[in-house]
Amino acid sequence: MAVTIVVGTQWGDEGKGKIVDMLAQEADVVVRFNGGNNAGHTIIDPERGKFALHLVPAGIFNPNTLCLIGRGVVVHPPTLLEEMKELESKGVSLKNLKISPFAHLIMPWHLAEDAAGEKGMKIGTTLRGIGPCYQDKAGRWRAIQVGDMLDKKHFLEVLEKISVLKRKELLAKYGKGSGISSFEKIRKEYFDAREIMFEHIDDTDKIVKQALAKKEHILLEGAQGTLLDIDYGTYPFVTSSNTTSIAACFLTVINPKDVTRIVGLVKAYPTRVGTGPFPTKLNAKDDEKLRQFGKEFGATTGRPRMCGWMDLPLLKYAAEVNHLTEIALTKMDILGLMPEIKACVAYKGIGGEIGAREFFNLSRMKPEYKNFSGWGNLEGCRFKDELPGEALRYISAIEKFVKVPIRYISIGAERKDIIAL
């Protein structure tokens, strides 16, 4: 039996989809355990081309792998159906796609609430309704689960009841139109979605338990990153779900003792979108240069990502929170194009440890850097000893500081562009 967890260690966009896709080639079950369609896991399949998966687990390209959307995910049916349609149009089978009945549904009013709320708070949300959906989940009686779709009559009653309530609330709170479609349009859209989703609704917890009993290989796929975790991230500039390895266990009925590997995705240069502290953010000139080199635009929103130098104290914090056993380091090919490279090893007057007090002052931190020279193009490298000396020096600096071995180096967008160390 092997249970592997894959999590992001920064502010998301670390390349999780590509690594999950690679590891899923040997997995029996892949479970997406958190988040919603605010995720964008980009995968280049050798036979079918490029995909940006928002809800469907990244193991879907292995026809022998069961792909589960777990109870911790919030599902926007129109987005899921669009994604399923694209996959099927390119010859990808969805027979192994299963959806937990305990996952929650993102409704049109969640998108309206998200848009209205962002005008005031400016958190930098993706405007996909994720936060409001999780709010209703915590509030209990205004939420709708995938399992509510199982009975048509019950589903219609729930839709009618909550739709009326939400319209009144939005009107009272914002003093104008609710921004929600007519009930008839919502009913048709979600009942059409029900017809397609129905056959995929299954007891995902039971499937995981059976896989554990058979000692099969289970892969848990996280969305977003540790620094966006609702409890461990740069609050309030975070997502609305738990993104860490411990969350992977409690959302999938897996005993932490059964976990054999925890792979942390680390982008060679961190990026983030929206607002919030970013101590190592590049100056405007280098930021734009690296963004263009790496095509740093969100797979979900298309928004330009801010780029920064590696922040080793924050990475060490994420490694400890997740109990990482290994690291997959991505975009080394892109970072190497910069003539001069830096890595934050400490903060002025504080050192290299991040504690509770430091977390509340990240926006005022002054990084202290270690310098590296750019190592150039890595095209053609397939083994560790083929990497330039300065790239190896950068890798070694990360391992020594974080005290977690780097097992994979990504030097390109395709599945073949991964060096196993």
N, C-alpha and C positions, 0 to 999 in steps of 0.2 A: 504494500500500500504506500502511495506517495501523494502528499497534498502539497501543492506549490501555490504560494500567494504572490501575485504581482501587484505592486503599488507604486504610485508616483511619490517622489520625495520632495518635490518643489511646489510650484504653483500650477501644476498640470502641464500638458503639452510636452511631456518628456519622451514620447514615443512608445507608450505602453502597447498600443495596438500591434505594432510590428513585432515586439518581443512575445506577446501573447500568441500571435499568429505562428511564430516559430515554435514556441513550446507546445502549442496545441497539436502539432503534428504527431506528438507521442502521448497526447492526453485522451482519456476516455470520456471525461466530462469537463466542460468549461462553464463556470458560473459567473455571470456579471452580478456583483453583489451590492452596488450602490449607485446613486445618482440617477440622472435621466438623460434626455436628449440634449443636455448642455455639454455632454462629452462628444468628442470627435476623434475616434481612433482610426487613423489612416493606415491602410494596408494596400500593398501592391501585390496582387496575386499573379504569379508567373503566367497563368493561362487566361485570366479574365480582366486584368488591368487594375486600375486604381479604385479604391472604395474608401469612403469616410463613414464608418459605422458609428451611429449615435446610441443605439439601443441593443441591437443584435450582438451577441458575444463574438469576439474576434476569432473564435475557434470554428466558425461556420464554414470555413473553406476546407476543413477536414471532414469528408463524408462519413467517417466512422465515429465522430465525436458528438456526444449529446451537448447541446448548447442551451443553458438555462438562464432565463431572466429571473433573478431571485426576488425575494420578498422585500428587500431593501431598496429596490428600484422604483422610481415613479415613471409611469408609462404614458406617453402622449400617443394615443391610437393613430391619429392621422400620420404622424411622423413614422411610427412603426410600420404602418401599411405601405407607405412610400418606400421605405427602406427594404421591406420584404419584396415589393414589386421589382425594384431595381436588381436585387440579388437574383431573383428567379428569371428575370429577363436576360441575365448573363449566365444562365445555366447552373446557378448555385441551388442545391436542394435545401429545402427548409423542413424536411420531414423530421429532423432531429431537434427542431427549435421548440422549447417548452417555456411556458410563462407561469410564474407562481400566481395562484389566486389571491395571495396576500399582498401582492404588489398594488400600489395605489395608482389611480388614473389622474392624469393632468387634464383638467377641463378648460373650456374657453374662458370661464371667469378667472381662472388662475393666471392666464396670460394678461387679462385686463387688469387684475390686481397688481401684477408684477410691473407692468408699464406705468401705472399710476403711482405706485410706491417709489419707483426709481426716480421719478421727477423730484422727489423730496430728499431722499436719503443719498442717492448717488453712490451706491455700493459698487456698481460696475457689473450688475447682473447681465446674464445673456438674454433676458426677457423671454425665457422659455416657460415661465410659470412654475419653475422648480421650487423656489422658496415658498410661495403661497400654497402649493400642494403639500409640502412637508408640514407647513403650519396647520393645515386642516387635518392632516394625519395625527398630529399631536393633539389637536383640539377634539378629535374623535368623531363627533356626530355630524360634521359637514363633509366628511371624506367619502370617496367612492373607491372601492377596491375592484380589482380585476374579477374577483369571485362574484361580485354583484351582477356580472354579465351572464352568469350561468342560467338564471331564470329570467325570461323576457319580461314577465309581468312585474316582478320585483325591480328589475333594472329601470323600467319605465317610471315606476312610482318614485324611486330614489332620484332619478333625473328631474322629474317635475318638482318634487319637494325642494331640492337644493337649488335648482335654477331660480325659482321664485324668490327664495331667501337671498341668494347672492345678488340678484338684480336690485332688490330693495337696499341691501347694504351698500353696494357701489354707488347707487343714486344718493343715499343719505350721506355717505362719506365724502364724495367728490362733487356732488351738487350738479351733475349733468348726466348725459347719457352713459349707460353702463359699459358700453363698448363690447357688449356680448351679442352674438347673433340671435336671431329669433329661435324660440324653443323648437319649432318644427325643423329648422335647419340643423340644430344640435342633435335632435332625436334621430334624424336621418343619418347624419354623419357617424354618430356613435353606434347606431344599430347596424349600419353597413360594416363598420369595423368589427362589431361583435361577430358577424357571420364568418369573418375570416379568422379572427383570433380564437374563436370558440374551440376549434380542434387542437389548438396549441396549449390550452390551459391544462395544467397538470400539477400533481403534488410534487413539486421540486424538492421539498425536504425529504420525502420518501425516496426519490431517485438518488439523492446524495447519500442517504443512509445505506441504500442497497449497494451503491458503488463502494462505499467504505467496507461493507461486509465482504465484498468480492475482492477487496484489496486492489481496486482499480486506481488509476492515476487521475486525480482531480486537480483542476487548475482554477483558482479563484482570481477573477479579473476585476481590478479596481478602476474607478474613474476619478478624474481630477487628481489632486496631489495632497500630500500631508499638510502643507502650509495653507491649504484651503479647507482643511477639516473643521467642522463646526465647533469642536472642542479643543483641538490641538493647533489650529491654524491662526493666522493673523486677524483674529476677530476684531471688528465685525465684517471685515473685507474677506469673507470666506464663502464657501458653498453651504448648502443647508443639510448636508448629510455627513456621516462619518466615513472617512476615506482610508483609514489605516488598516493594518493587518489584523488587529484585534477585532475591528468591526467586521472584517471578512469572516471571522469565525462565528461571532454571535448572530450574524445574518444568514448563516448557511448550515446551522446545527452541527458544525464541526468542532470537535474538541481541540483546543490549541495544542494538546500533547500529540495529536496526529499529524501536525504540520511538520514537514521535513525541510522545506525551503521557503525562504521569504526573499524574493528578488525585488530590490529597490531600483526603480528607473531614475537615472540621473542624467539630465541634459548637460552637456559639457559647458554650456552657458545658460543659466536660468532665464526664463521669460515669464511675463505675466501680463494679463489684460485687465482692463478696468482700473480701479483705484486701490489704494492701500500701500503700506510700507514696502520699499524695495531698496534696501541699503546699498547694493552694488550696481544700481542702474547706471548704464553707460552715459557718457556725454552725448549730446544730440548728433554729432558727426559720426561717432563710432556706432551709436545705436542704429542709425539709418543704414550704415554700411553692413552691419551684421544682420539686420533684418532682411536686407536684400539678398545677401549671400544665402541665408537660411530659409528664405521665403516664409518669414514669420508672420503669417496671417491666420487667424483662427479657422479651424476646419468646420466649426459650427456657425460662427457669426461673421467670419471674414474680417474681423477687426484686427488692426495691426497690433502685434505683441511688442511690449517693451522688452529690451534685451539688457542683460547684466553680466557681470563677471561672476565666476563661481564663488559661492558663499560657503566656505567650509564649516564655519561654526553652525550655521543653520542646517547644513547637510548632516553634520554629526548629530544634531538635535533630532532630525527626522529619522536617522538610522537607529537611534536609541528608542524613539517612540515606537517604531515598527519592529524592533528586534531583527534587523536585517541579517541575513546569512550571506548575502552576496549582492553585488551591484551590476547593473547593465548600464554602461556609459554610452550615451547616444550623441550624435552630431559632432563627433570628433573631426570629421572631414570638413565641416563648415567652420568650426572655431579655428582650425589650423590655417585658414586663409587670412586671418588677421595678422598683421606684421608684428604686433606686440600684444601679449596676452597677460592678464592678471588673475590672481586668485586671492580672495580675502581669507586671511589666516587668523585675524583678530580684529577687535574693535578698539579704537583708541581709548585708553584708560580703563578698559574692562578685561581685555584678553580674549581668549578663544572659546569661552564657554557661554552658552545661552541659558539663562535662568528665567524665572518668572518676571523679575523686575526688568530685565533686558528686553523681554518680549513686549512689554508695554512702552518701550522707548525705541523700537526699531527704526522708526522714521527719523530719529535724531542721531542714530549711530554713525560714527565715522570709521569706515573700513581701513584696515592696514593690509597692504597687499604684498604678495610674493610675485615676482615677475618671471615671465617665460617669453621665449621667442616663438613666432609662428612656425609651424612645421610643414606648411604647404599642403599640396594635394596628396591624398592618401589612396587615390585610385589604384587598383591593382594589388593592394596589400591584402593578404589572406591569412597571414600568420603573425604572431606577436613580434618575432624577430625581424619582420619586414617593416615594422613601424619605425619612423625616424626617432632619433635619440631624444629630441625635445618633447615629442609626444609621450614617450615612455617616462620621461621625467615628470610630466604633468600627471600621468596615471599614478605613478608612485607617490606623488605628493598627496593625492586624494586618499589613497589607501592608507598611508601612514597617519594622516590626520583623523580620518573617520574610523579607522581600525576595522574596516570591512573589506574583504577582497573583491576586486573587480573581475567578474567572470566573463562578461561579454563586452565587446567594443563594436559599436555601430558606426560604419563609415559610408553609409549611403542609404537610399530609400528602399531598396529591394531586400527580399528575404536572404539573398545570397551575400549581402553586404554586412555580414556580422562575423566578427572574429571571436572565436571561443578561446579564452586564455587558459 
